[in-house]
Amino acid sequence: MVTTTTPSTGEGAGGRRRGLRREKTAVKWCLFLVATLAGVVGGQDAPGSSTTTGGGGGGGARGMMDNPSDLTTPGVLLGPGYSRLCKTTLSPPIQNTPGLRTTTTGEGFSSVDDSEAKSTNGNIGRHNINKQPGGSSSSPPSPSFTVCAFIRIHKLPSNSIPLFSYTGLTWRVSVEVSRLGVGVQVVDVGEEPQQYFFEARLPLESWRHLCLSYHHTHRQMSCYVDGTPEALSSRVLSGLTEEEEEEEKETGEASGGNTDISAPWRSLNSDRTERTCVGGSTGGKINLARLMLWRGNVNTKMLIHGSGCEGRGDRVTPSPLLVLDDQWESEGETAMLDFSTRELCGGDDVWMVVTPAGIYTQHRTVCQVLGGDLLPSGVQASPDLLRVARGDSDSCVGLGGLMTWMSGGRTGTERVKVTAEDECPVLGTGGLMNAACVRQLQCSMCVVNNGTAFLLYGHDGRLFDHTYYLNVDEAGIATFEGMGGSNIMRKDSGWVLLSRLHQQQWVLVEAALPIGRQKWMTDNSELNEKKLKKPVEGVSVDGKFLTLTACRTTEFACDNGQCVPHTARCDEITHCNDRSDEADCQVVQRVGGYDPYYPPPPRPNEVVPMDLTYRVDVYSMDDVTTEGGQATMNVGMTLTWYDPRITFIDLKPKVKNYFSCDLIWTPSVRAVSGHGEGTVLETTDYDKFCFAFANDHTARRPLSDPFMGHQAKGKSHSIENYVGVFASVPCHFQLQMYPFDFQLCNISFMIMNAPWTRVFRRDQKGSTVPYLNSRRVLLEYVLEDVTTEVGSFLQGTDNNTYFALTFHLRRLYGYHVTNSFFPSLLMFLISFATFYFQASWLHYF
């Protein structure tokens, strides 16, 4: 039954529709109560426990029925015009709910298991330390929450659109969905907004069960799609292209999505109400069903099995605070619908034919990069399966009647290779049989998920879409369809990337699939004839590399489409089967015309002179003597600055990313004696290298890069240059207080190739310099301290900034007494004693 909620023209019509909805809801809840009572009487639930089966709402009783696929659950169709569905409720007190963690203070984020829960008075994971004696709550409920729903996407615009929002007494949560994933923002009064993004690429025309759980104390968000956890991504601007991100940063205006999530937060609701909404935008078309909201965190098992679908579901979930039903208030183009469990939990797996298939291991990799797998060995060879496997006019039937590889064969490893004697399962016209794993098959089948999302890297988006969805027809032929009028379709033995909007096509010649990094052929003259505003960058008659992949932006797509962690890129260890992860490695990318002779220009909002941050460490010092009058030291300097003319590529987190200092401008530092003014010293630079650290929150992942590089701008990521120096500096000792004197010995380091534009600044407060050696006794002196200070020296037209190192030396007077005064006194005593010697005494010697 379909009920469309549109503005009524008369009060009678609206009353009749509301009455029908109330009757329908009453019938559903009666069925639910009957099923619940039956379960309690049958001993399935403990007395006094409050649980619903199958997820809540109108489908609550489906888990108790013999044929759950016949039951329905209420849902809604949002769009394509403006549409929103909301419900306003009074804020309820905090409750102890089975399976729910209502507070978080003092508790870990890991959810409890069912075995642990049973030891807590029969309640699964019940925690409530905010509850005061007498049953009253002294503070507003914690903004921890869990929301789950079935979602099916029919259409999405290029930007993100609001999916769900909840406004409580002191906090608000907003969930947005885009072609790249799901974004969440949590705003708690008096605290900074928390933003999270998960690359859960929801397919088109397919139901998925989405669960989001937020832990307030630890500021952690979890996302599960069909029971599978999604990794948290550092991406925040989930729905923007590269150009839109730059425009937003410059203008400060949001380029799309829900503007309410960044609106100023107001104080507590005066009427103590809470408002929950789904939708709230135009341009998208989405189905939602069985939406449930809990105030608290359900345990992990419930996030994994919360869909309630047969074979992948727990049928018992804690009682939700709110469920989606036909009592919600509608705005715009909304339609209340009923969805069967069979429809929500039905699979979307289809058979896809790959031509040519190649050997067993190659085809298995192809199926995996498509997000699927080989045909299961135990599958029943139905007429439909055989029809697809045979191909058009038996074109896929090879020698011996072989048609398609099956799962269960030997794949080999780096050390153990598949040989010609190894056999793998294959489906033939005579049924399941074995064939040599290295045999070349004309065709083979993959079990894939229809609607899987792929991203196309390597173009600027002016001609073709970036996001494509897999669409496999009844014959097993695949097409990758974009939402903006672009398609990737099979043509002869290759593929065609076609834009109907711009009447352009690029061709991939001789390829079984367009997946991975491949060179597409195009004619640049044809593009110029269309009189675009500017030529398409990187396009030539020789072709252009494009990468079509289902890999996340936290992964790297190998040339063959295999996904490996992005941190594995260029780590000098081969991870891709084709070794492409170690090809074309670079850390620094320079703009055209870059000249390392010229210092970097100021960054935006930066004025001259700019800071040149320094850190200095003294590793050791040689012995210092009064006679020698010099100090020899081993010093390490680290200079830090920014260069907006460069871009860092694929910086790895938590490590130093090294690159050649010859590629960029580096400060030229000269050592002089004294405090800024003195003679130039001859030094030995025994070590010099440049490096940078990653900051993934500011790194960009442009879709225009076919190598899927993580790009970090030089204006936001600093360059660090380390130099190890051996230097000897003359010390001008003042000996008036000898041997009870203190001496200062100075050496200065002056920058020579950036006069007037750079000023030294220490990287931390204070003047003390670390001395990384336990040996402080330097023969005649002891090193009391090492300090540093910044100064400048005016010489002609140059204003050279410098920093000075001062070594504080205290003379060891005991050393001089032992080595100078005591031997002199001994000689005086011996000489004086000789006055009393008789010459005749020498006769005895």
C-alpha positions in Angstrom: 0.0 0.0 0.0 1.3 3.5 -0.9 0.2 6.6 0.9 1.4 9.9 -0.6 1.5 12.8 1.8 0.8 16.0 -0.1 -1.0 19.1 1.1 -4.8 18.5 1.2 -7.3 20.8 -0.2 -9.9 20.2 2.5 -10.0 19.4 6.1 -12.2 16.4 5.5 -9.8 14.7 3.1 -6.8 15.3 5.4 -8.8 13.9 8.3 -9.7 10.8 6.4 -6.1 10.2 5.4 -4.9 10.7 8.9 -7.6 8.3 10.2 -6.5 5.6 7.7 -2.9 6.0 8.8 -3.9 5.7 12.5 -5.9 2.6 11.8 -3.0 1.1 9.8 -0.5 1.9 12.6 -2.9 0.4 15.3 -3.2 -2.8 13.3 0.6 -3.1 13.1 1.2 -2.5 16.8 -1.5 -5.0 17.6 0.4 -7.6 15.6 3.6 -6.6 17.4 2.0 -7.0 20.9 0.5 -10.4 20.0 3.9 -11.6 18.8 5.7 -10.2 21.8 3.2 -11.8 24.2 3.6 -15.1 22.4 7.4 -14.8 22.7 7.2 -14.1 26.5 4.8 -17.0 27.1 7.0 -19.2 25.1 9.9 -18.3 27.3 11.9 -16.4 24.6 12.2 -13.2 26.6 12.9 -12.7 30.3 10.0 -11.2 32.3 10.2 -7.4 32.4 12.6 -7.0 29.5 11.7 -4.5 26.8 12.7 -5.7 23.4 11.4 -5.6 19.9 12.1 -8.1 17.2 13.2 -7.4 13.7 14.2 -3.8 14.3 11.1 -2.0 15.6 8.4 0.0 13.9 5.8 -1.7 11.8 8.1 -4.7 11.1 8.6 -5.6 14.8 6.8 -9.0 14.6 8.5 -10.3 11.6 11.2 -12.3 13.5 8.4 -14.4 15.2 6.6 -15.4 12.0 7.2 -18.5 10.0 7.3 -16.4 6.8 9.0 -13.1 7.6 9.4 -12.1 4.0 5.6 -11.5 3.9 5.7 -8.8 6.6 6.1 -5.1 5.8 7.7 -2.2 7.5 6.9 1.5 7.1 9.3 3.7 5.1 9.4 6.9 3.0 10.3 8.2 -0.4 12.1 11.5 -0.3 12.5 13.7 -3.4 13.3 14.5 -6.1 11.9 17.9 -5.0 12.1 19.4 -1.6 11.1 16.9 1.0 11.3 16.4 4.7 9.7 14.3 7.4 9.9 15.4 11.0 8.6 14.4 14.5 8.7 16.5 17.6 8.6 14.8 21.0 9.0 15.7 24.6 12.5 15.0 26.0 12.1 11.7 28.0 14.1 10.9 31.1 17.1 8.7 30.9 16.1 5.1 30.9 17.9 1.8 31.6 17.4 0.0 28.3 18.6 -3.6 27.7 21.5 -3.7 25.2 22.0 0.1 25.5 24.7 2.2 27.1 23.1 5.4 28.1 26.1 7.1 29.7 29.8 7.0 29.1 31.7 8.5 32.0 34.2 6.1 33.3 33.4 3.4 30.7 35.4 2.2 27.8 34.1 2.6 24.2 34.2 -1.1 23.4 30.7 -2.5 23.7 29.9 -5.4 26.0 29.2 -8.9 24.7 25.9 -10.7 25.4 27.7 -13.0 27.8 28.8 -10.0 29.8 25.4 -8.4 29.6 23.7 -11.4 31.2 25.6 -10.8 34.4 24.1 -7.4 34.8 20.7 -8.3 36.3 19.6 -9.7 32.9 20.0 -6.4 31.1 22.4 -6.3 28.2 25.1 -3.7 28.7 23.1 -1.4 31.0 25.0 1.6 32.4 23.5 4.7 33.9 25.6 6.6 36.3 23.8 9.9 35.7 20.7 8.5 37.4 20.5 9.9 40.9 18.9 8.2 43.9 15.1 8.5 43.6 15.1 8.1 39.9 15.7 11.7 39.0 18.4 12.9 36.6 20.6 15.9 37.6 21.8 16.8 34.1 20.6 16.6 30.5 21.1 13.2 28.8 24.5 12.5 27.3 24.7 13.1 23.5 25.8 9.6 22.8 23.4 8.1 20.3 22.9 5.2 17.8 20.7 5.5 14.6 20.0 2.7 12.1 18.0 2.6 9.0 17.6 0.8 5.7 18.5 3.2 2.8 18.1 2.9 -1.0 19.4 5.7 -3.2 17.8 6.4 -6.6 19.5 9.7 -7.3 22.1 11.9 -5.8 23.3 15.4 -6.8 27.0 16.3 -7.1 27.0 17.8 -3.6 26.0 16.2 -0.3 22.4 16.3 0.9 21.0 15.9 4.4 19.8 12.5 5.3 19.0 12.6 9.1 19.0 15.3 11.8 18.3 15.2 15.5 18.0 18.2 17.8 18.0 17.5 21.5 18.1 19.7 24.6 21.8 20.5 24.4 23.1 18.9 21.2 22.4 18.4 17.6 23.5 15.7 15.1 23.3 16.0 11.3 24.0 13.2 8.8 24.6 13.8 5.2 25.1 11.5 2.3 27.0 12.0 -1.0 28.4 10.0 -3.8 31.7 9.6 -1.9 30.2 8.5 1.5 28.4 9.5 4.7 29.3 12.6 6.7 28.3 13.2 10.3 28.5 16.4 12.4 27.8 16.5 16.1 27.4 19.8 17.9 27.3 19.9 21.7 26.5 23.2 23.4 29.8 24.9 24.6 32.1 22.5 22.6 33.7 22.5 19.2 31.7 20.7 16.5 32.9 17.1 15.8 33.0 16.1 12.1 33.3 12.6 10.8 33.3 11.1 7.3 33.1 7.4 6.2 33.6 6.4 2.6 30.6 4.2 2.6 29.7 4.4 -1.1 26.1 3.3 -1.1 25.1 1.7 -4.5 22.2 2.9 -6.6 18.9 1.0 -6.5 20.0 -1.3 -3.7 19.0 -1.5 -0.1 21.7 -1.2 2.5 21.4 -1.2 6.3 23.3 1.8 7.7 24.1 2.2 11.5 25.9 5.1 13.1 26.9 5.1 16.7 28.5 8.1 18.5 30.4 7.9 21.8 30.3 11.3 23.4 33.1 10.9 26.1 35.7 9.5 23.6 34.4 11.6 20.7 34.3 8.5 18.6 32.0 7.6 15.7 31.3 4.1 14.3 29.7 3.3 10.9 28.4 -0.1 9.9 27.0 -0.9 6.5 25.2 -4.3 6.3 27.1 -5.2 9.5 30.5 -4.4 8.1 32.5 -1.6 9.8 33.6 1.3 7.7 36.9 2.9 8.3 36.9 6.6 9.4 38.3 8.9 6.8 40.1 12.2 7.3 38.1 13.7 4.5 35.6 16.4 5.8 34.4 18.2 2.7 32.7 15.0 1.4 30.7 16.3 -1.4 32.9 18.9 -3.0 35.2 18.8 -6.1 38.7 20.2 -6.0 37.6 23.5 -7.5 34.6 23.8 -5.1 36.8 23.2 -2.1 39.1 26.1 -3.2 36.1 28.3 -3.8 34.6 27.5 -0.4 37.9 28.2 1.4 38.2 31.6 -0.3 34.6 32.8 0.1 33.8 31.1 3.3 30.5 29.9 1.9 29.3 26.3 1.7 28.9 25.0 -1.8 26.4 22.5 -1.0 24.7 20.2 1.6 22.8 21.1 4.7 23.5 24.6 5.8 21.9 24.0 9.2 24.9 21.9 10.5 27.1 25.0 10.6 24.5 27.4 11.9 25.1 29.1 15.3 24.0 26.9 18.2 21.4 28.3 20.5 20.9 27.5 24.1 18.6 24.9 25.6 15.2 24.5 24.0 12.7 26.4 26.1 9.9 24.0 25.5 12.1 21.0 26.3 11.3 19.2 23.0 13.4 17.2 20.7 13.0 17.2 16.9 14.0 14.4 14.5 13.9 14.9 10.8 14.9 13.0 7.6 15.6 14.7 4.3 15.5 18.4 3.9 16.9 19.2 0.5 16.2 19.0 -3.3 17.9 17.1 -6.0 18.1 13.7 -4.4 15.7 10.7 -4.4 16.1 8.3 -1.5 14.1 5.6 0.2 14.3 5.1 4.0 12.8 2.3 6.0 12.9 0.9 9.5 14.7 4.0 10.9 15.3 3.7 14.7 17.0 6.0 17.1 18.6 5.2 20.5 20.0 7.6 23.0 23.2 5.7 23.9 25.5 3.1 22.4 24.3 -0.3 21.5 26.9 -3.1 21.6 28.9 -4.2 18.6 26.9 -7.4 18.0 23.8 -5.3 17.5 25.5 -3.0 15.1 26.6 -6.0 13.1 23.4 -8.0 13.3 20.9 -5.1 13.7 19.3 -5.4 10.3 17.3 -8.4 11.3 17.6 -10.0 7.9 17.7 -13.8 7.8 21.1 -15.2 7.7 22.8 -11.9 8.7 20.7 -10.6 11.6 20.0 -10.8 15.2 16.3 -10.6 15.7 16.4 -8.9 19.1 17.3 -5.3 19.4 16.9 -2.9 22.3 13.8 -0.7 22.4 14.5 2.4 20.4 13.7 5.9 21.5 12.1 6.7 18.2 11.0 4.8 15.1 9.9 6.0 11.6 6.2 5.6 11.1 3.3 7.4 9.3 2.7 9.7 12.3 5.6 12.0 11.2 4.8 15.4 9.8 5.7 15.7 6.1 6.9 18.6 4.0 7.1 18.7 0.2 7.4 15.7 -2.0 7.3 12.8 0.5 5.5 9.5 0.1 4.9 7.0 2.9 5.4 3.5 1.6 5.4 -0.1 2.9 8.4 -2.3 2.2 8.6 -6.1 2.6 11.3 -7.8 4.4 12.1 -9.7 1.3 12.7 -6.4 -0.5 14.8 -4.9 2.2 17.0 -8.0 2.7 17.1 -9.3 -0.8 20.5 -9.7 -2.4 21.8 -7.7 -5.3 24.4 -10.2 -6.6 24.5 -10.7 -10.3 26.5 -12.7 -12.8 29.0 -10.7 -14.9 30.8 -12.0 -17.9 34.5 -11.0 -18.4 36.0 -11.4 -21.9 38.8 -12.5 -22.2 39.2 -14.1 -18.8 42.7 -15.5 -18.9 44.2 -17.9 -16.4 42.6 -18.7 -13.0 44.7 -16.3 -10.8 44.2 -13.4 -13.2 40.4 -13.8 -13.3 40.2 -14.2 -9.6 42.0 -10.8 -9.2 39.6 -9.2 -11.7 36.6 -10.4 -9.8 38.0 -9.0 -6.5 38.8 -5.6 -8.0 35.1 -5.5 -9.1 34.1 -5.9 -5.5 33.0 -9.5 -6.1 34.4 -13.0 -6.3 34.4 -16.1 -8.4 31.4 -18.2 -9.0 30.9 -20.5 -5.9 31.8 -24.1 -6.5 28.6 -25.3 -4.9 26.3 -23.2 -7.0 23.4 -24.9 -8.8 23.9 -24.8 -12.6 20.4 -23.4 -13.3 19.2 -22.7 -16.9 19.7 -19.0 -16.3 23.3 -19.5 -15.1 24.1 -21.8 -18.1 22.6 -19.3 -20.5 24.8 -16.5 -19.2 27.9 -18.7 -19.0 27.5 -19.9 -22.6 27.4 -16.3 -23.9 25.8 -15.1 -27.1 25.6 -18.0 -29.6 27.9 -20.1 -27.4 30.7 -17.6 -27.8 32.0 -18.4 -24.4 32.2 -22.2 -24.8 35.8 -23.1 -25.3 37.7 -26.3 -26.0 36.4 -29.2 -24.0 33.2 -27.3 -23.3 34.9 -25.1 -20.6 32.9 -21.9 -19.8 33.9 -20.3 -16.5 36.3 -20.6 -13.6 34.8 -21.5 -10.2 36.1 -20.8 -6.7 38.3 -23.1 -4.8 41.4 -23.2 -7.0 45.0 -22.7 -6.2 46.1 -19.0 -6.4 49.8 -19.3 -5.4 52.0 -17.0 -3.4 55.2 -15.0 -3.9 57.2 -18.1 -3.1 54.9 -20.9 -4.4 53.9 -20.4 -8.0 51.0 -22.1 -9.8 52.4 -24.6 -12.3 50.9 -26.3 -15.3 50.2 -29.4 -13.2 47.9 -27.6 -10.8 44.2 -27.9 -11.6 41.4 -25.5 -10.7 37.6 -26.0 -10.8 35.8 -24.9 -13.9 32.2 -25.1 -15.1 31.7 -26.7 -18.4 28.9 -27.9 -20.6 29.1 -31.3 -18.9 29.0 -29.8 -15.4 31.7 -29.1 -12.8 35.2 -30.4 -13.8 38.9 -29.5 -13.3 41.3 -27.9 -15.8 44.9 -26.6 -15.7 45.0 -23.3 -13.7 47.2 -21.7 -16.3 44.8 -22.4 -19.1 43.4 -19.4 -21.0 39.6 -19.2 -21.0 37.8 -17.0 -23.5 35.1 -16.0 -20.9 34.5 -16.4 -17.2 32.0 -15.1 -14.7 32.2 -13.0 -11.6 29.6 -12.7 -8.9 29.3 -8.9 -8.3 27.0 -6.5 -6.6 24.9 -4.5 -9.0 25.2 -0.8 -8.3 28.7 -0.9 -6.9 30.2 2.7 -7.0 33.5 3.4 -8.8 35.5 6.6 -9.1 37.2 7.7 -12.3 40.5 9.5 -11.5 42.6 11.4 -14.0 40.4 14.1 -15.5 39.1 17.5 -14.4 35.4 16.7 -14.5 34.4 19.1 -17.2 33.7 16.4 -19.8 32.9 13.3 -17.8 31.5 12.2 -14.5 33.7 11.2 -11.6 31.4 8.6 -10.1 30.0 5.6 -11.9 27.8 2.7 -10.9 28.0 -0.8 -12.1 25.0 -2.0 -14.1 25.0 -5.6 -15.3 22.2 -6.7 -17.7 20.6 -10.2 -17.9 23.2 -11.3 -20.4 26.0 -10.5 -17.9 27.2 -7.5 -19.9 28.5 -4.7 -17.7 28.0 -0.9 -18.2 29.4 1.7 -15.8 26.8 4.5 -15.6 27.4 8.1 -14.4 24.8 10.4 -13.1 25.7 13.3 -15.3 25.3 11.7 -18.7 28.5 9.8 -19.0 28.8 6.0 -19.5 31.6 3.5 -19.9 30.4 0.7 -22.1 31.8 -2.2 -24.1 32.7 -1.7 -27.7 34.2 -4.5 -29.8 37.3 -5.7 -27.9 37.7 -2.5 -25.9 35.7 0.1 -24.0 34.3 3.6 -24.7 34.0 6.5 -22.3 31.1 8.5 -23.7 29.7 11.9 -22.7 26.3 12.5 -24.3 26.2 16.0 -22.9 29.4 17.1 -24.6 29.3 14.5 -27.5 32.8 13.4 -26.6 34.3 9.9 -26.4 37.6 8.4 -25.3 38.5 4.9 -26.3 40.3 2.1 -24.4 41.7 -0.4 -26.9 42.0 -4.2 -26.3 41.0 -4.4 -22.7 38.9 -7.0 -20.8 37.8 -4.4 -18.3 38.2 -0.6 -17.9 39.2 -1.2 -14.2 42.6 0.0 -13.0 45.1 2.5 -14.5 45.0 2.4 -18.3 45.8 4.7 -21.2 42.7 6.0 -23.0 43.0 7.4 -26.5 41.5 10.7 -27.5 42.0 13.4 -30.1 42.9 16.8 -28.6 42.0 18.5 -31.9 38.4 17.4 -31.5 38.3 18.8 -28.0 39.6 22.2 -29.2 37.1 22.3 -31.9 34.4 22.3 -29.3 35.7 25.7 -28.2 35.9 24.9 -24.5 36.8 27.8 -22.1 40.3 26.3 -21.7 42.0 23.2 -23.1 41.7 20.0 -21.2 44.9 19.6 -19.2 47.0 16.5 -20.0 45.0 15.4 -23.1 47.0 14.5 -26.2 46.7 12.4 -29.3 49.0 9.9 -27.5 46.4 9.2 -24.8 45.7 10.0 -21.2 45.9 7.8 -18.1 42.7 7.3 -16.3 42.0 5.1 -13.2 38.6 3.5 -12.6 38.5 1.9 -9.2 36.3 1.0 -6.3 39.2 1.6 -3.9 38.7 4.1 -1.1 40.7 7.4 -1.0 42.7 5.8 1.9 43.8 3.1 -0.6 46.0 3.1 -3.7 44.7 1.4 -6.9 47.4 -0.7 -8.6 47.5 -0.6 -12.4 45.5 -3.9 -12.4 42.9 -2.4 -10.1 44.0 -4.2 -6.9 43.6 -2.1 -3.7 46.4 -1.7 -1.2 46.7 0.7 1.7 47.8 4.2 0.6 50.6 4.1 3.2 52.1 1.2 1.2 52.7 3.5 -1.8 56.4 4.0 -2.4 57.6 2.4 0.8 60.2 0.3 -1.0 58.2 -2.8 -0.5 56.2 -4.4 -3.3 52.5 -4.8 -2.4 50.8 -4.8 -5.8 50.9 -7.9 -7.9 52.1 -5.8 -10.8 54.6 -3.8 -8.7 53.0 -0.6 -9.7 52.9 0.7 -6.1 56.6 1.4 -6.4 56.5 3.2 -9.7 56.6 6.9 -10.4 57.5 7.8 -6.8 58.0 11.4 -5.8 57.6 13.4 -2.6 57.9 17.0 -4.0 56.1 18.4 -7.0 57.2 21.9 -8.2 55.3 24.5 -10.2 56.5 25.2 -13.7 59.5 27.5 -13.8 60.5 26.8 -10.2 64.1 28.1 -9.5 65.8 26.9 -6.3 67.9 30.1 -6.3 65.0 32.4 -5.3 63.5 32.2 -1.8 59.8 31.4 -1.4 57.3 34.2 -1.6 55.1 35.0 1.4 52.1 32.8 2.1 48.6 34.4 2.2 48.3 36.8 5.1 52.0 36.6 5.8 54.2 39.7 5.9 57.9 40.2 5.4 60.2 39.5 7.2 59.0 35.9 7.6 59.9 33.5 10.3 62.7 31.0 9.8 62.2 28.7 12.7 65.3 27.0 14.0 66.2 24.2 16.5 69.7 23.5 17.5 71.2 20.6 19.5 74.8 20.3 20.7 76.0 16.7 20.5 79.5 17.0 21.9 82.5 19.3 22.6 86.2 18.6 22.5 88.5 19.6 25.3 89.0 23.4 25.9 92.4 24.7 27.0 93.6 28.2 27.8 96.6 27.8 25.6 94.6 26.6 22.6 91.8 29.2 23.1 89.2 27.5 21.0 86.1 25.3 21.2 85.4 22.5 18.8 81.8 21.3 18.7 79.4 18.9 16.9 76.1 20.8 16.3 72.9 19.8 14.6 70.5 22.5 13.2 67.0 22.0 12.0 65.5 24.9 10.0 61.8 25.1 9.2 60.0 27.2 6.6 57.1 27.1 4.1 57.3 27.2 0.3 53.9 27.8 -1.4 55.4 27.0 -4.8 55.6 23.2 -4.1 53.2 20.4 -3.4 54.0 17.3 -1.4 52.8 14.0 -2.7 51.8 11.0 -0.6 53.3 12.0 2.7 53.2 9.1 5.2 51.9 9.8 8.7 54.1 9.7 11.8 57.4 9.4 9.9 59.9 11.7 8.2 59.3 11.9 4.5 62.8 12.5 3.0 63.5 14.2 -0.4 66.5 15.8 -2.1 67.4 19.3 -0.9 68.6 20.1 -4.4 65.0 20.2 -5.6 64.0 23.3 -3.5 65.4 26.5 -2.1 67.2 26.0 1.2 68.7 28.6 3.5 72.4 29.1 3.1 73.9 29.4 6.6 77.4 30.6 7.4 79.2 30.3 10.7 81.1 33.3 12.2 82.9 33.7 15.4 81.6 36.0 18.2 78.1 37.3 18.7 77.1 38.2 15.1 80.4 40.0 14.2 83.5 38.1 13.7 85.6 36.1 11.3 84.1 33.6 8.9 84.7 30.0 10.1 85.6 27.0 8.1 83.0 24.3 9.0 82.3 20.8 7.8 78.7 19.8 7.0 78.8 16.1 7.6 75.1 15.5 7.1 72.3 17.3 5.3 68.8 16.2 4.4 65.3 17.6 3.9 62.0 16.1 5.0 58.3 16.9 5.7 55.7 15.5 8.0 52.2 14.5 7.0 49.0 16.2 8.1 46.2 14.2 6.6 43.5 16.6 7.7 44.8 19.3 5.3 45.9 17.0 2.5 43.8 17.0 -0.7 42.9 14.0 -2.8 42.1 15.4 -6.2 40.2 13.2 -8.6 42.3 14.8 -11.4 45.3 12.7 -10.4 45.3 9.2 -12.1 47.8 8.0 -9.5 45.4 8.9 -6.6 48.0 11.0 -4.9 47.4 12.7 -1.5 48.5 16.2 -2.2 49.6 18.6 0.6 50.2 22.2 -0.3 53.5 23.8 0.6 51.7 26.7 2.2 50.2 24.5 4.9 53.0 21.8 5.3 56.4 23.0 6.4 59.8 22.0 5.0 62.4 20.9 7.5 66.1 21.0 6.7 68.6 19.3 9.0 72.3 20.1 8.9 75.0 18.4 11.0 78.1 20.7 11.5 81.6 20.3 12.8 82.9 23.7 13.8 85.9 25.2 15.7 85.5 28.7 17.1 88.2 30.9 18.8 87.3 31.9 22.3 88.5 35.3 23.5 89.1 34.4 27.2 89.4 37.1 29.9 92.0 35.9 32.3 91.9 38.7 35.0 90.3 36.3 37.5 92.4 33.3 36.6 92.1 30.6 37.8 88.7 31.3 39.4 87.1 32.7 36.2 84.0 32.1 34.1 84.3 32.4 30.3 81.8 32.8 27.4 82.5 31.4 24.0 80.2 32.5 21.1 79.5 31.2 17.6 76.9 32.6 15.3 75.0 31.2 12.3 74.0 33.7 9.8 71.6 33.3 6.8 73.1 34.6 3.6 70.7 34.0 0.7 67.5 35.7 2.0 68.5 39.1 3.3 65.6 41.3 4.6 63.1 38.5 4.0 63.7 36.0 6.8 64.1 36.4 10.6 65.3 33.5 12.8 62.9 32.4 15.5 63.4 29.6 17.9 60.9 26.8 17.8 60.3 26.9 21.6 60.4 29.3 24.4 63.4 29.8 26.6 67.1 30.2 25.8 68.6 26.9 27.0 69.9 24.6 24.2 70.0 20.8 24.8 73.4 19.3 25.3 73.1 15.6 24.3 76.3 14.3 26.0 77.0 13.3 29.5 80.6 14.5 29.3 80.7 18.1 30.5 84.2 18.2 31.9 86.4 19.6 29.1 89.8 19.2 30.6 90.5 22.7 32.0 86.8 23.8 32.0 83.4 22.4 32.8 80.4 23.2 30.5 77.9 24.9 32.8 75.2 25.7 30.1 74.5 26.4 26.4 72.1 29.2 25.5 70.9 30.8 22.2 69.6 34.1 21.2 68.5 35.8 18.0 70.0 39.0 16.5 70.6 40.8 13.3 73.7 42.3 11.7 73.6 45.4 9.4 76.3 45.3 6.7 75.8 47.6 3.7 72.5 47.0 2.1 72.0 43.5 3.7 70.2 42.9 6.9 71.5 39.4 7.8 69.7 37.7 10.6 71.6 35.3 12.8 71.3 33.2 15.9 74.1 32.8 18.4 75.2 29.9 20.5 76.9 30.8 23.8 78.9 28.2 25.8 79.1 29.0 29.5 82.5 27.6 30.8 83.7 27.5 34.3 87.4 26.9 34.9 88.4 23.9 37.1 90.8 25.7 39.5 91.6 22.3 41.1 93.0 21.2 37.8 95.3 24.3 37.7 96.3 23.8 41.4 97.3 20.2 40.6 98.9 20.8 37.2 100.5 24.2 37.7 100.7 25.6 41.2 101.5 22.4 43.0 104.5 21.4 40.7 105.9 25.0 41.0 105.7 24.9 44.8 107.4 21.5 44.8 110.2 22.8 42.7 110.6 25.8 45.0 110.8 23.6 48.1 113.4 21.4 46.5 115.5 24.4 45.4 115.3 26.0 48.9 116.4 22.7 50.5 119.6 22.7 48.5 120.9 25.7 50.5 121.4 23.3 53.4 123.3 20.6 51.5 127.1 20.1 52.1 129.3 19.6 49.1 131.0 16.7 50.9 127.7 14.9 51.0 128.0 14.4 47.3 131.0 12.2 47.9 128.7 9.4 49.1 126.8 9.5 45.8 
